[in-house]
């Protein structure tokens, strides 16, 4: 039989002297004030860089839009010029084939007024 005075079960052992356990209690560590300032600064820097990156994307899109709009305005002006040229050419062709133009005489220079 086991001697009761030397044998102690785990339930009866005190908390401070349990086998394979440290008897030292450590306090919970927290960050210092300088570390907190550095972390907040880094987070602010990251958000600032994200903001600037998004702003440059929007500016890039603005440049693309303005270049496309200028190209559209140039093509519209060219289309208008071509429409005027087409109207001029069709009016000359219509004037040549009209009966009024066929009955007209050709213009000739008859002379100049002398001083």
Secondary structure, 3 states (H helix, E strand, C coil): CCCCCCCCCCCCCCHHHCCCCCCCCCCCCCCCHHHHHHHHHHHHHHHHHHHHHHHHHHHHHHHHHHHHHHHHHHHHHHHHHHHHHHHHHHHHHHHHHCHHHHHCCCCCCCCCCCC
